[in-house]
Amino acid sequence: MKKIKLLPMILCICMITAFLCPTAYASSAPELNGKNIVLADLNTGRVIYSRGADTVVAPASLTKIMTVLLAVEAIERGEHSLDEIVVAKEDCRTGLDDESSSANIVVGEQLTYRDLLYASMIHSASDACNVLASLLGGSISGFVDQMNQRAKELGCEVTHFEDPNGLSNSNQTTAYEMFLITQEAISHDYFMVVCNIADVTIPATNASGEREYHNSNSLISSQSYYGGNRYLYPGAAGVKTGYTRAAGYCLISTAEREGLHFLAVVMGCDGWLNAGIEDYMNFEDTIKLYDWAFSDFSYRNVIETGKPVYELDVALAQDHAKAVLYPQQGLRLLLPRDTTEDDIELAFNIPDTQLTAPIRAGEILGEASVSVNGEVYGTVNLVTREAVDLARTEYMRRQIVTFFSNDWVIGVTLVILLLIAIYITLQIRYRKARQKYLEERREAELRRRRRQQEMEEKRRAGWDL
């Protein structure tokens, strides 16, 4: 592989489709309290900061992200509708105790599918999750199997759920895998609608009056019990809070500003119940991460599709033309603002095979990868923009040479030459024999004429013949 420094003239390549493992940028992140953290650029899916991202931890109520994701997907498949009436079964209180977050749903209560989604995400009602699970999976355990299967489909390797609400201490995940799950969840429009509602009133049912709920996410709700207006954050949207003594205070959220769009997973933080402090560090850490990301990062075009980056020799090319390679896509990266051009490196991966004309326009002939401070950010294909035509004269010459270099052609040629030599030899022998024959005929004719002449002379002389 050949490497060169990325020059200013080859600035610009669009988004990478590849998704890379969690890592940290060179730009210094703020001091944080959380033990397990992922900050990702949602525009590209790239993790720009992580800490303890692969450590196995309890997800607490972040579990409900998966529950509501499956519920929203069931709507999209046409299996259920928002106005569908759902009746709470005997298992609606499974796993709950007096301290569990609950909508106080009772057996036989009738709620709409929509209101169960609201209660699950906005109020973090564990009983509402049970009702949805029983409906969607036929039983809570059947739904949990669906949750674990969906987690595997999303690339999760250690995530395992034991319930639909996060109350069980046997639930396990990592900050990175919660990022994978949430990234999928927020790609569904209605999921984002639900998790971004600050305040909601659920209408009265056959067993309860109206229920008024305020989102526990203080980034978007001024009436959250985690600090009121204190943690409101401009541009924040969704997603979910969580807390158990095993998990600590957790928060998954997104924030968008001036074209920058981030998702933060913050887990294992301190707060009132586990550390006796009035600050909720899941919100404190999240705000620090967003402030840092918005101030220290910006998008930069690092390769553009309109400028050539490599040339290749082409055998049999008309006028000795070369194959000029261009990036098939542009690459736009989110980088620390202090990144210089010397920090960016372009590497080429070009096959060693000899190219032979003709070559079509748009043909992929290699790859280029981009690294920043030694970290590979992704690769793009290198393609031709213009066709390379075949040189006819050179082609014919090469074809003739190639043809006569084949063993069977050489053998046939030798046989033909041998036959020609035999033919010439026979022709020479034939001509010699014919010449000898003609000479003998001439001599015989001369002898005959002489004898006739002698006899004629004798007759004239009066010989009695």
Residue pairs with C-beta under 8 A, 6 or more apart in sequence:
1 347
1 348
1 349
2 347
2 348
2 350
3 345
3 346
3 347
3 348
4 345
4 346
4 347
4 348
5 341
5 342
5 344
5 345
5 346
6 302
6 303
6 341
6 344
6 345
6 346
6 370
7 341
8 341
9 307
10 303
10 304
10 307
10 309
10 346
11 301
11 302
11 303
11 304
12 301
12 302
12 303
12 304
12 305
12 306
12 307
12 330
12 331
12 332
13 301
13 302
13 303
13 304
13 305
13 327
13 329
13 330
13 331
13 332
13 370
13 380
14 305
14 329
14 330
14 331
14 332
15 43
15 44
15 329
15 331
15 332
16 44
16 46
16 331
16 377
16 378
16 379
16 380
17 378
18 378
18 379
19 45
19 46
20 46
20 47
20 376
20 377
20 378
21 47
22 38
22 47
22 50
22 53
22 54
22 176
23 47
23 48
23 50
23 375
24 48
24 49
24 50
24 51
25 48
25 49
25 297
25 335
25 336
26 336
26 339
26 343
26 373
27 292
27 296
27 297
27 336
27 337
27 338
29 39
29 49
29 289
29 292
30 288
30 289
30 291
30 292
31 288
32 51
32 266
32 285
32 288
32 289
33 269
33 270
33 281
33 284
33 285
34 51
34 248
34 266
34 267
34 268
34 269
34 281
34 282
34 285
35 51
35 52
35 55
35 57
35 248
35 267
35 268
35 269
36 51
36 52
36 53
36 55
36 57
36 174
36 175
36 265
36 266
36 267
36 268
37 49
37 50
37 51
37 52
37 53
37 175
37 264
37 265
37 266
37 267
37 285
37 289
38 47
38 49
38 50
38 53
38 175
38 176
38 178
38 179
38 263
38 264
38 265
39 47
39 48
39 49
39 50
39 262
39 263
39 264
39 265
39 289
39 293
40 46
40 47
40 48
40 179
40 183
40 262
40 263
40 264
41 47
41 48
41 260
41 261
41 262
41 297
41 334
42 183
42 186
42 254
42 261
42 262
42 263
43 259
43 260
43 261
43 299
43 334
44 332
44 333
44 334
45 183
46 334
46 377
47 53
47 176
47 179
48 262
48 293
48 297
48 334
49 289
49 293
50 175
50 176
52 175
52 268
53 174
53 175
53 176
53 179
54 174
54 175
54 176
55 174
55 175
56 158
56 172
56 173
56 174
57 172
57 173
57 174
57 175
57 247
57 267
57 268
58 166
58 169
58 171
58 172
58 173
58 244
58 246
58 247
59 159
59 166
59 171
59 172
59 173
59 178
59 242
59 247
59 250
59 267
60 166
60 171
60 242
60 243
60 244
60 246
60 247
60 250
61 101
61 124
61 126
61 165
61 166
61 240
61 241
61 242
61 243
61 244
61 250
62 166
62 173
62 178
62 240
62 242
62 247
62 250
62 252
62 267
63 161
63 163
63 164
63 165
63 166
63 171
63 242
64 120
64 121
64 124
64 129
64 164
64 165
64 166
64 240
64 242
65 178
65 181
65 182
65 185
65 195
65 239
65 240
65 252
66 147
66 150
66 151
66 161
66 164
66 181
66 185
67 120
67 129
67 132
67 133
67 143
67 147
67 164
67 165
68 117
68 120
68 121
68 132
68 185
68 191
68 194
68 195
69 150
69 181
69 184
69 185
69 188
69 191
70 136
70 143
70 146
70 147
70 150
71 80
71 113
71 116
71 117
71 120
71 132
71 136
72 117
72 185
72 188
72 190
72 191
72 194
73 188
74 80
74 136
75 81
75 82
75 113
75 190
76 188
76 190
80 113
80 135
80 136
81 113
82 112
82 113
82 114
82 117
83 112
83 113
83 114
84 112
84 113
85 110
85 111
85 112
85 113
86 110
86 111
86 112
86 113
86 116
86 131
86 132
86 135
87 108
87 109
87 110
88 105
88 106
88 107
88 108
88 109
88 110
88 111
88 127
88 131
89 107
89 131
89 134
90 107
91 130
91 134
91 139
91 140
92 105
92 106
92 107
92 109
92 127
92 130
92 131
92 134
93 105
93 127
93 130
94 130
94 140
94 163
95 126
95 130
95 163
95 165
95 167
95 168
96 102
96 126
96 127
96 130
96 167
100 126
100 127
100 167
101 123
101 124
101 125
101 126
102 125
102 126
102 127
103 119
103 123
103 125
103 127
103 128
103 202
103 211
104 127
104 208
105 111
105 119
105 125
105 127
105 128
105 131
105 207
105 208
106 207
106 208
108 206
108 207
109 205
109 206
109 207
109 208
110 205
110 206
110 207
111 119
111 128
111 131
111 202
111 205
113 132
115 202
115 203
116 128
116 131
116 132
117 132
117 194
118 194
118 197
118 200
118 202
118 213
119 125
119 128
119 202
119 211
119 213
120 128
120 129
120 132
121 194
121 195
121 197
121 240
122 194
122 195
122 197
122 199
122 200
122 213
122 214
122 215
122 216
123 211
123 213
123 216
124 216
124 240
124 241
124 242
126 165
126 166
126 167
129 164
129 165
130 140
130 164
130 165
132 143
132 164
133 139
133 140
133 143
133 144
133 164
134 140
134 143
136 143
136 146
137 143
137 144
137 145
137 146
140 163
140 164
143 164
144 161
144 162
144 163
144 164
147 161
147 164
148 159
148 160
148 161
151 159
151 160
151 161
151 177
151 181
154 177
154 180
154 181
154 184
155 177
155 180
156 173
156 177
156 180
156 181
157 177
158 172
158 173
158 174
158 177
159 172
159 173
159 174
159 177
159 178
159 181
160 170
160 171
160 172
160 173
161 171
162 168
162 170
162 171
163 171
166 242
166 244
166 247
167 244
169 244
169 246
173 181
175 265
175 267
176 265
178 252
178 265
178 267
179 252
179 263
179 265
182 239
182 252
182 263
182 265
183 263
185 191
185 195
185 239
186 192
186 195
186 238
186 239
186 254
186 263
192 237
192 238
195 217
195 238
195 239
195 240
196 220
196 237
196 238
197 215
198 214
198 215
198 220
198 221
198 222
198 223
199 212
199 213
199 214
199 215
199 221
199 223
200 212
200 213
201 210
201 211
201 212
201 213
202 210
202 211
202 212
202 213
203 210
204 210
214 221
214 223
214 224
214 225
215 221
215 224
216 224
216 225
216 226
216 241
217 224
217 236
217 238
217 239
217 240
217 241
217 251
217 253
218 224
218 226
218 227
218 228
218 230
218 231
218 232
218 280
218 283
219 231
219 232
219 233
219 236
219 251
219 253
219 255
219 283
219 286
219 287
220 232
220 233
220 236
220 237
220 238
222 228
222 229
222 232
224 231
226 241
226 280
226 283
227 280
227 283
230 283
231 280
231 283
231 284
231 287
233 255
233 286
233 287
233 290
234 257
235 255
235 256
235 257
235 290
236 253
236 254
236 255
236 290
237 253
237 254
237 255
237 256
238 252
238 253
238 254
239 252
239 253
239 254
239 263
240 251
240 252
241 249
241 250
241 251
241 282
242 249
242 250
242 251
242 267
243 249
243 250
243 271
243 273
245 273
245 274
247 267
247 268
248 267
248 268
248 269
248 270
248 271
248 274
248 282
249 269
249 270
249 271
249 274
249 280
249 281
249 282
250 266
250 267
250 268
250 269
250 282
251 264
251 266
251 269
251 282
251 283
251 286
252 263
252 264
252 265
252 266
253 263
253 264
253 286
254 261
254 262
254 263
254 264
255 261
255 262
255 264
255 290
255 294
256 262
257 294
258 294
259 299
260 293
260 294
260 297
260 298
260 299
260 334
262 289
262 290
262 293
262 294
264 286
264 289
264 290
266 282
266 285
266 286
266 289
267 282
269 280
269 281
269 282
269 284
269 285
270 277
270 279
270 281
271 277
271 279
271 280
271 281
271 282
272 278
272 280
296 336
296 337
296 338
297 334
297 335
297 336
297 337
298 334
298 335
298 337
299 332
299 333
299 334
299 335
300 332
300 333
300 334
300 335
300 339
301 330
301 331
301 332
302 331
302 332
302 333
302 344
302 370
303 309
303 327
303 330
303 331
303 346
303 368
303 370
303 380
304 327
304 330
305 326
305 327
305 328
305 329
305 330
306 326
307 326
308 324
308 325
308 326
309 325
309 326
309 327
309 346
309 348
309 368
309 382
310 324
310 325
310 348
310 350
310 366
310 368
310 382
311 322
311 323
311 324
311 325
312 322
312 323
312 325
312 350
312 355
312 365
312 366
313 322
313 323
313 354
313 355
314 321
314 322
314 323
314 355
314 356
314 357
314 359
314 388
315 354
315 355
315 356
315 357
316 356
316 357
316 390
316 391
316 394
316 395
316 398
317 357
317 388
317 389
317 390
317 391
318 357
318 388
318 389
318 390
318 391
319 391
321 357
321 388
321 389
322 388
323 355
323 359
323 365
323 384
323 388
324 384
324 385
324 386
325 365
325 366
325 382
325 383
325 384
326 382
326 383
326 384
326 385
327 368
327 380
327 381
327 382
327 383
328 364
328 380
328 381
328 382
328 383
329 380
329 381
331 370
331 377
331 378
331 380
333 370
333 372
333 377
335 372
339 372
339 373
343 372
343 373
344 370
344 371
344 372
345 370
345 371
345 372
345 374
346 368
346 369
346 370
346 371
347 368
347 369
347 370
347 371
348 366
348 367
348 368
348 382
349 366
349 367
349 368
349 369
349 379
350 365
350 366
350 382
351 365
351 366
355 365
355 388
357 388
357 389
357 390
357 391
358 387
358 388
358 389
358 390
359 365
359 384
359 387
359 388
360 384
360 387
361 384
361 385
361 386
361 387
362 383
362 384
362 385
363 383
363 384
364 381
364 382
364 383
365 382
365 383
365 384
366 381
366 382
367 379
367 380
367 381
367 382
368 379
368 380
368 382
369 376
369 377
369 378
369 379
369 380
370 376
370 377
370 378
370 379
370 380
371 377
403 409
404 410
404 413
455 465
458 465
459 465
